Each structure stands twice: as C-alpha cells, then as structure tokens.
Amino acid sequence: MLAREVTGDEKALWWARSVEAFPDYAEYQKKTDREIPVLVLEPAAQEH
C-alpha cells in the first residue's frame, strides 16, 4: 500500500467521510490551529 496526502476537493470529501465515521475528528480540528492532514491508502503498483 502507498499513502498519499489529499488536498482541495478530494480532501474535503475524505474529511467529511472521516468525520461521519469518527465525529471526534471535527471536535479536535476546532481545538487546534494546525491543519490536520488527510491521507489515502492505495494499492502499490505490482511489477511482473
């Protein structure tokens, strides 16, 4: 698996999904000044 940080509209989509599953993320974001990164895991390319 490879992780990549998402930004823009893609980040907004994944952030909304994350908060839906784990509402405490939204509360944490309110309590910090830093931007919380959102990472997406993708399968690594397989070489044959």
PQR file of N, CA, C, O and H, with PARSE charges and radii, in Angstrom:
ATOM      1  N   MET A   1       0.841  -1.181   0.000 -0.4000 1.5000
ATOM      2  CA  MET A   1       0.000   0.000   0.000 -0.0000 2.0000
ATOM      3  C   MET A   1       0.886   1.245   0.000  0.5500 1.7000
ATOM      4  O   MET A   1       1.973   1.263   0.579 -0.5500 1.4000
ATOM      5  N   LEU A   2       0.391   2.271  -0.661 -0.4000 1.5000
ATOM      6  CA  LEU A   2       1.056   3.566  -0.676 -0.0000 2.0000
ATOM      7  C   LEU A   2       0.109   4.610  -0.104  0.5500 1.7000
ATOM      8  O   LEU A   2      -1.091   4.588  -0.377 -0.5500 1.4000
ATOM      9  H   LEU A   2      -0.492   2.257  -1.131  0.4000 1.0000
ATOM     10  N   ALA A   3       0.648   5.512   0.681 -0.4000 1.5000
ATOM     11  CA  ALA A   3      -0.157   6.597   1.245 -0.0000 2.0000
ATOM     12  C   ALA A   3       0.152   7.878   0.492  0.5500 1.7000
ATOM     13  O   ALA A   3       1.301   8.144   0.138 -0.5500 1.4000
ATOM     14  H   ALA A   3       1.623   5.529   0.902  0.4000 1.0000
ATOM     15  N   ARG A   4      -0.888   8.669   0.251 -0.4000 1.5000
ATOM     16  CA  ARG A   4      -0.684   9.987  -0.339 -0.0000 2.0000
ATOM     17  C   ARG A   4      -1.588  10.979   0.377  0.5500 1.7000
ATOM     18  O   ARG A   4      -2.710  10.652   0.766 -0.5500 1.4000
ATOM     19  H   ARG A   4      -1.821   8.453   0.538  0.4000 1.0000
ATOM     20  N   GLU A   5      -1.086  12.187   0.544 -0.4000 1.5000
ATOM     21  CA  GLU A   5      -1.870  13.240   1.186 -0.0000 2.0000
ATOM     22  C   GLU A   5      -2.791  13.860   0.141  0.5500 1.7000
ATOM     23  O   GLU A   5      -2.367  14.149  -0.978 -0.5500 1.4000
ATOM     24  H   GLU A   5      -0.175  12.453   0.229  0.4000 1.0000
ATOM     25  N   VAL A   6      -4.048  14.061   0.511 -0.4000 1.5000
ATOM     26  CA  VAL A   6      -5.011  14.660  -0.407 -0.0000 2.0000
ATOM     27  C   VAL A   6      -5.239  16.121  -0.039  0.5500 1.7000
ATOM     28  O   VAL A   6      -5.069  16.518   1.114 -0.5500 1.4000
ATOM     29  H   VAL A   6      -4.392  13.826   1.420  0.4000 1.0000
ATOM     30  N   THR A   7      -5.625  16.913  -1.032 -0.4000 1.5000
ATOM     31  CA  THR A   7      -5.861  18.339  -0.844 -0.0000 2.0000
ATOM     32  C   THR A   7      -7.131  18.742  -1.589  0.5500 1.7000
ATOM     33  O   THR A   7      -7.709  17.954  -2.337 -0.5500 1.4000
ATOM     34  H   THR A   7      -5.763  16.591  -1.968  0.4000 1.0000
ATOM     35  N   GLY A   8      -7.546  19.972  -1.370 -0.4000 1.5000
ATOM     36  CA  GLY A   8      -8.659  20.542  -2.131 -0.0000 2.0000
ATOM     37  C   GLY A   8      -9.962  19.779  -1.963  0.5500 1.7000
ATOM     38  O   GLY A   8     -10.312  19.344  -0.866 -0.5500 1.4000
ATOM     39  H   GLY A   8      -7.076  20.612  -0.763  0.4000 1.0000
ATOM     40  N   ASP A   9     -10.672  19.626  -3.079 -0.4000 1.5000
ATOM     41  CA  ASP A   9     -11.976  18.958  -3.056 -0.0000 2.0000
ATOM     42  C   ASP A   9     -11.869  17.510  -2.600  0.5500 1.7000
ATOM     43  O   ASP A   9     -12.753  17.000  -1.911 -0.5500 1.4000
ATOM     44  H   ASP A   9     -10.387  19.979  -3.970  0.4000 1.0000
ATOM     45  N   GLU A  10     -10.783  16.853  -2.985 -0.4000 1.5000
ATOM     46  CA  GLU A  10     -10.612  15.454  -2.579 -0.0000 2.0000
ATOM     47  C   GLU A  10     -10.446  15.361  -1.062  0.5500 1.7000
ATOM     48  O   GLU A  10     -10.978  14.449  -0.429 -0.5500 1.4000
ATOM     49  H   GLU A  10     -10.065  17.267  -3.544  0.4000 1.0000
ATOM     50  N   LYS A  11      -9.709  16.306  -0.488 -0.4000 1.5000
ATOM     51  CA  LYS A  11      -9.556  16.318   0.969 -0.0000 2.0000
ATOM     52  C   LYS A  11     -10.899  16.567   1.633  0.5500 1.7000
ATOM     53  O   LYS A  11     -11.237  15.911   2.618 -0.5500 1.4000
ATOM     54  H   LYS A  11      -9.277  17.047  -1.002  0.4000 1.0000
ATOM     55  N   ALA A  12     -11.663  17.508   1.104 -0.4000 1.5000
ATOM     56  CA  ALA A  12     -12.976  17.813   1.681 -0.0000 2.0000
ATOM     57  C   ALA A  12     -13.871  16.576   1.687  0.5500 1.7000
ATOM     58  O   ALA A  12     -14.575  16.317   2.663 -0.5500 1.4000
ATOM     59  H   ALA A  12     -11.387  18.041   0.303  0.4000 1.0000
ATOM     60  N   LEU A  13     -13.839  15.822   0.603 -0.4000 1.5000
ATOM     61  CA  LEU A  13     -14.640  14.598   0.515 -0.0000 2.0000
ATOM     62  C   LEU A  13     -14.217  13.588   1.571  0.5500 1.7000
ATOM     63  O   LEU A  13     -15.059  13.052   2.291 -0.5500 1.4000
ATOM     64  H   LEU A  13     -13.268  16.033  -0.190  0.4000 1.0000
ATOM     65  N   TRP A  14     -12.897  13.321   1.669 -0.4000 1.5000
ATOM     66  CA  TRP A  14     -12.408  12.332   2.629 -0.0000 2.0000
ATOM     67  C   TRP A  14     -12.549  12.824   4.062  0.5500 1.7000
ATOM     68  O   TRP A  14     -12.779  12.024   4.968 -0.5500 1.4000
ATOM     69  H   TRP A  14     -12.213  13.757   1.084  0.4000 1.0000
ATOM     70  N   TRP A  15     -12.414  14.131   4.281 -0.4000 1.5000
ATOM     71  CA  TRP A  15     -12.593  14.673   5.629 -0.0000 2.0000
ATOM     72  C   TRP A  15     -14.039  14.465   6.076  0.5500 1.7000
ATOM     73  O   TRP A  15     -14.284  14.044   7.207 -0.5500 1.4000
ATOM     74  H   TRP A  15     -12.227  14.781   3.544  0.4000 1.0000
ATOM     75  N   ALA A  16     -14.991  14.755   5.199 -0.4000 1.5000
ATOM     76  CA  ALA A  16     -16.408  14.564   5.536 -0.0000 2.0000
ATOM     77  C   ALA A  16     -16.690  13.099   5.873  0.5500 1.7000
ATOM     78  O   ALA A  16     -17.417  12.810   6.823 -0.5500 1.4000
ATOM     79  H   ALA A  16     -14.792  15.096   4.281  0.4000 1.0000
ATOM     80  N   ARG A  17     -16.129  12.197   5.115 -0.4000 1.5000
ATOM     81  CA  ARG A  17     -16.310  10.766   5.394 -0.0000 2.0000
ATOM     82  C   ARG A  17     -15.689  10.392   6.738  0.5500 1.7000
ATOM     83  O   ARG A  17     -16.259   9.611   7.500 -0.5500 1.4000
ATOM     84  H   ARG A  17     -15.538  12.432   4.343  0.4000 1.0000
ATOM     85  N   SER A  18     -14.525  10.953   7.018 -0.4000 1.5000
ATOM     86  CA  SER A  18     -13.838  10.663   8.283 -0.0000 2.0000
ATOM     87  C   SER A  18     -14.642  11.155   9.473  0.5500 1.7000
ATOM     88  O   SER A  18     -14.794  10.444  10.466 -0.5500 1.4000
ATOM     89  H   SER A  18     -14.062  11.588   6.400  0.4000 1.0000
ATOM     90  N   VAL A  19     -15.156  12.375   9.372 -0.4000 1.5000
ATOM     91  CA  VAL A  19     -15.936  12.953  10.472 -0.0000 2.0000
ATOM     92  C   VAL A  19     -17.249  12.193  10.663  0.5500 1.7000
ATOM     93  O   VAL A  19     -17.729  12.046  11.787 -0.5500 1.4000
ATOM     94  H   VAL A  19     -15.032  12.953   8.565  0.4000 1.0000
ATOM     95  N   GLU A  20     -17.819  11.716   9.573 -0.4000 1.5000
ATOM     96  CA  GLU A  20     -19.043  10.923   9.686 -0.0000 2.0000
ATOM     97  C   GLU A  20     -18.776   9.646  10.486  0.5500 1.7000
ATOM     98  O   GLU A  20     -19.589   9.248  11.321 -0.5500 1.4000
ATOM     99  H   GLU A  20     -17.430  11.836   8.660  0.4000 1.0000
ATOM    100  N   ALA A  21     -17.644   9.015  10.227 -0.4000 1.5000
ATOM    101  CA  ALA A  21     -17.292   7.777  10.922 -0.0000 2.0000
ATOM    102  C   ALA A  21     -16.751   8.035  12.327  0.5500 1.7000
ATOM    103  O   ALA A  21     -16.981   7.243  13.241 -0.5500 1.4000
ATOM    104  H   ALA A  21     -16.984   9.339   9.548  0.4000 1.0000
ATOM    105  N   PHE A  22     -16.032   9.142  12.495 -0.4000 1.5000
ATOM    106  CA  PHE A  22     -15.382   9.467  13.771 -0.0000 2.0000
ATOM    107  C   PHE A  22     -15.634  10.938  14.107  0.5500 1.7000
ATOM    108  O   PHE A  22     -14.771  11.779  13.853 -0.5500 1.4000
ATOM    109  H   PHE A  22     -15.845   9.785  11.753  0.4000 1.0000
ATOM    110  N   PRO A  23     -16.799  11.265  14.672 -0.5600 1.5000
ATOM    111  CA  PRO A  23     -17.170  12.659  14.941  0.2800 2.0000
ATOM    112  C   PRO A  23     -16.161  13.432  15.790  0.5500 1.7000
ATOM    113  O   PRO A  23     -16.098  14.657  15.694 -0.5500 1.4000
ATOM    114  N   ASP A  24     -15.384  12.758  16.602 -0.4000 1.5000
ATOM    115  CA  ASP A  24     -14.402  13.459  17.437 -0.0000 2.0000
ATOM    116  C   ASP A  24     -13.334  14.171  16.602  0.5500 1.7000
ATOM    117  O   ASP A  24     -12.694  15.100  17.095 -0.5500 1.4000
ATOM    118  H   ASP A  24     -15.435  11.762  16.680  0.4000 1.0000
ATOM    119  N   TYR A  25     -13.130  13.756  15.354 -0.4000 1.5000
ATOM    120  CA  TYR A  25     -12.168  14.451  14.491 -0.0000 2.0000
ATOM    121  C   TYR A  25     -12.552  15.918  14.326  0.5500 1.7000
ATOM    122  O   TYR A  25     -11.688  16.794  14.363 -0.5500 1.4000
ATOM    123  H   TYR A  25     -13.650  13.001  14.954  0.4000 1.0000
ATOM    124  N   ALA A  26     -13.837  16.189  14.144 -0.4000 1.5000
ATOM    125  CA  ALA A  26     -14.299  17.573  13.971 -0.0000 2.0000
ATOM    126  C   ALA A  26     -14.046  18.381  15.232  0.5500 1.7000
ATOM    127  O   ALA A  26     -13.645  19.543  15.156 -0.5500 1.4000
ATOM    128  H   ALA A  26     -14.540  15.477  14.114  0.4000 1.0000
ATOM    129  N   GLU A  27     -14.276  17.780  16.384 -0.4000 1.5000
ATOM    130  CA  GLU A  27     -14.023  18.478  17.650 -0.0000 2.0000
ATOM    131  C   GLU A  27     -12.536  18.761  17.819  0.5500 1.7000
ATOM    132  O   GLU A  27     -12.155  19.835  18.284 -0.5500 1.4000
ATOM    133  H   GLU A  27     -14.602  16.837  16.446  0.4000 1.0000
ATOM    134  N   TYR A  28     -11.707  17.813  17.448 -0.4000 1.5000
ATOM    135  CA  TYR A  28     -10.262  18.011  17.546 -0.0000 2.0000
ATOM    136  C   TYR A  28      -9.821  19.156  16.633  0.5500 1.7000
ATOM    137  O   TYR A  28      -9.003  19.988  17.026 -0.5500 1.4000
ATOM    138  H   TYR A  28     -12.017  16.941  17.071  0.4000 1.0000
ATOM    139  N   GLN A  29     -10.361  19.195  15.418 -0.4000 1.5000
ATOM    140  CA  GLN A  29      -9.979  20.251  14.477 -0.0000 2.0000
ATOM    141  C   GLN A  29     -10.315  21.632  15.041  0.5500 1.7000
ATOM    142  O   GLN A  29      -9.567  22.587  14.836 -0.5500 1.4000
ATOM    143  H   GLN A  29     -11.025  18.519  15.098  0.4000 1.0000
ATOM    144  N   LYS A  30     -11.439  21.737  15.751 -0.4000 1.5000
ATOM    145  CA  LYS A  30     -11.841  23.017  16.347 -0.0000 2.0000
ATOM    146  C   LYS A  30     -10.871  23.470  17.432  0.5500 1.7000
ATOM    147  O   LYS A  30     -10.746  24.667  17.692 -0.5500 1.4000
ATOM    148  H   LYS A  30     -12.047  20.961  15.918  0.4000 1.0000
ATOM    149  N   LYS A  31     -10.188  22.529  18.064 -0.4000 1.5000
ATOM    150  CA  LYS A  31      -9.324  22.838  19.209 -0.0000 2.0000
ATOM    151  C   LYS A  31      -7.870  23.088  18.826  0.5500 1.7000
ATOM    152  O   LYS A  31      -7.048  23.385  19.693 -0.5500 1.4000
ATOM    153  H   LYS A  31     -10.289  21.557  17.854  0.4000 1.0000
ATOM    154  N   THR A  32      -7.542  22.973  17.550 -0.4000 1.5000
ATOM    155  CA  THR A  32      -6.150  23.153  17.134 -0.0000 2.0000
ATOM    156  C   THR A  32      -6.068  24.165  16.001  0.5500 1.7000
ATOM    157  O   THR A  32      -7.015  24.344  15.235 -0.5500 1.4000
ATOM    158  H   THR A  32      -8.210  22.732  16.846  0.4000 1.0000
ATOM    159  N   ASP A  33      -4.925  24.819  15.912 -0.4000 1.5000
ATOM    160  CA  ASP A  33      -4.702  25.769  14.827 -0.0000 2.0000
ATOM    161  C   ASP A  33      -4.076  25.107  13.605  0.5500 1.7000
ATOM    162  O   ASP A  33      -4.080  25.667  12.508 -0.5500 1.4000
ATOM    163  H   ASP A  33      -4.156  24.673  16.535  0.4000 1.0000
ATOM    164  N   ARG A  34      -3.540  23.913  13.809 -0.4000 1.5000
ATOM    165  CA  ARG A  34      -2.869  23.251  12.689 -0.0000 2.0000
ATOM    166  C   ARG A  34      -3.890  22.591  11.767  0.5500 1.7000
ATOM    167  O   ARG A  34      -4.989  22.227  12.186 -0.5500 1.4000
ATOM    168  H   ARG A  34      -3.536  23.458  14.699  0.4000 1.0000
ATOM    169  N   GLU A  35      -3.505  22.450  10.524 -0.4000 1.5000
ATOM    170  CA  GLU A  35      -4.353  21.743   9.580 -0.0000 2.0000
ATOM    171  C   GLU A  35      -4.061  20.254   9.705  0.5500 1.7000
ATOM    172  O   GLU A  35      -2.907  19.834   9.618 -0.5500 1.4000
ATOM    173  H   GLU A  35      -2.613  22.746  10.184  0.4000 1.0000
ATOM    174  N   ILE A  36      -5.086  19.471   9.905 -0.4000 1.5000
ATOM    175  CA  ILE A  36      -4.914  18.027  10.048 -0.0000 2.0000
ATOM    176  C   ILE A  36      -4.801  17.417   8.650  0.5500 1.7000
ATOM    177  O   ILE A  36      -5.712  17.566   7.836 -0.5500 1.4000
ATOM    178  H   ILE A  36      -6.024  19.813   9.976  0.4000 1.0000
ATOM    179  N   PRO A  37      -3.702  16.740   8.369 -0.5600 1.5000
ATOM    180  CA  PRO A  37      -3.560  16.137   7.042  0.2800 2.0000
ATOM    181  C   PRO A  37      -4.491  14.936   6.887  0.5500 1.7000
ATOM    182  O   PRO A  37      -4.806  14.243   7.855 -0.5500 1.4000
ATOM    183  N   VAL A  38      -4.918  14.709   5.664 -0.4000 1.5000
ATOM    184  CA  VAL A  38      -5.744  13.547   5.342 -0.0000 2.0000
ATOM    185  C   VAL A  38      -4.960  12.717   4.337  0.5500 1.7000
ATOM    186  O   VAL A  38      -4.547  13.209   3.287 -0.5500 1.4000
ATOM    187  H   VAL A  38      -4.662  15.272   4.878  0.4000 1.0000
ATOM    188  N   LEU A  39      -4.765  11.457   4.678 -0.4000 1.5000
ATOM    189  CA  LEU A  39      -4.014  10.539   3.820 -0.0000 2.0000
ATOM    190  C   LEU A  39      -4.937   9.452   3.298  0.5500 1.7000
ATOM    191  O   LEU A  39      -5.836   8.990   4.000 -0.5500 1.4000
ATOM    192  H   LEU A  39      -5.101  11.057   5.531  0.4000 1.0000
ATOM    193  N   VAL A  40      -4.705   9.057   2.069 -0.4000 1.5000
ATOM    194  CA  VAL A  40      -5.466   7.991   1.435 -0.0000 2.0000
ATOM    195  C   VAL A  40      -4.492   6.872   1.096  0.5500 1.7000
ATOM    196  O   VAL A  40      -3.407   7.119   0.569 -0.5500 1.4000
ATOM    197  H   VAL A  40      -3.975   9.433   1.499  0.4000 1.0000
ATOM    198  N   LEU A  41      -4.883   5.654   1.401 -0.4000 1.5000
ATOM    199  CA  LEU A  41      -4.067   4.483   1.048 -0.0000 2.0000
ATOM    200  C   LEU A  41      -4.536   3.920  -0.284  0.5500 1.7000
ATOM    201  O   LEU A  41      -5.733   3.790  -0.540 -0.5500 1.4000
ATOM    202  H   LEU A  41      -5.764   5.454   1.829  0.4000 1.0000
ATOM    203  N   GLU A  42      -3.566   3.591  -1.124 -0.4000 1.5000
ATOM    204  CA  GLU A  42      -3.865   2.998  -2.423 -0.0000 2.0000
ATOM    205  C   GLU A  42      -2.970   1.785  -2.623  0.5500 1.7000
ATOM    206  O   GLU A  42      -1.861   1.738  -2.090 -0.5500 1.4000
ATOM    207  H   GLU A  42      -2.593   3.697  -0.916  0.4000 1.0000
ATOM    208  N   PRO A  43      -3.436   0.809  -3.381 -0.5600 1.5000
ATOM    209  CA  PRO A  43      -2.582  -0.347  -3.656  0.2800 2.0000
ATOM    210  C   PRO A  43      -1.326   0.090  -4.402  0.5500 1.7000
ATOM    211  O   PRO A  43      -1.377   0.966  -5.266 -0.5500 1.4000
ATOM    212  N   ALA A  44      -0.224  -0.518  -4.066 -0.4000 1.5000
ATOM    213  CA  ALA A  44       1.024  -0.249  -4.782 -0.0000 2.0000
ATOM    214  C   ALA A  44       0.968  -0.944  -6.137  0.5500 1.7000
ATOM    215  O   ALA A  44       0.375  -2.015  -6.271 -0.5500 1.4000
ATOM    216  H   ALA A  44      -0.183  -1.230  -3.365  0.4000 1.0000
ATOM    217  N   ALA A  45       1.576  -0.342  -7.119 -0.4000 1.5000
ATOM    218  CA  ALA A  45       1.629  -0.961  -8.443 -0.0000 2.0000
ATOM    219  C   ALA A  45       2.424  -2.257  -8.344  0.5500 1.7000
ATOM    220  O   ALA A  45       3.480  -2.305  -7.713 -0.5500 1.4000
ATOM    221  H   ALA A  45       2.058   0.528  -7.010  0.4000 1.0000
ATOM    222  N   GLN A  46       1.915  -3.283  -8.962 -0.4000 1.5000
ATOM    223  CA  GLN A  46       2.609  -4.568  -8.951 -0.0000 2.0000
ATOM    224  C   GLN A  46       3.433  -4.706 -10.218  0.5500 1.7000
ATOM    225  O   GLN A  46       2.936  -4.507 -11.327 -0.5500 1.4000
ATOM    226  H   GLN A  46       1.057  -3.244  -9.475  0.4000 1.0000
ATOM    227  N   GLU A  47       4.686  -5.047 -10.036 -0.4000 1.5000
ATOM    228  CA  GLU A  47       5.554  -5.276 -11.191 -0.0000 2.0000
ATOM    229  C   GLU A  47       5.627  -6.772 -11.454  0.5500 1.7000
ATOM    230  O   GLU A  47       5.735  -7.571 -10.524 -0.5500 1.4000
ATOM    231  H   GLU A  47       5.089  -5.209  -9.136  0.4000 1.0000
ATOM    232  N   HIS A  48       5.568  -7.139 -12.716 -0.4000 1.5000
ATOM    233  CA  HIS A  48       5.639  -8.560 -13.085 -0.0000 2.0000
ATOM    234  C   HIS A  48       6.950  -8.871 -13.720  0.5500 1.7000
ATOM    235  O   HIS A  48       7.197 -10.016 -14.098 -0.5500 1.4000
ATOM    236  H   HIS A  48       5.481  -6.489 -13.471  0.4000 1.0000
TER
END
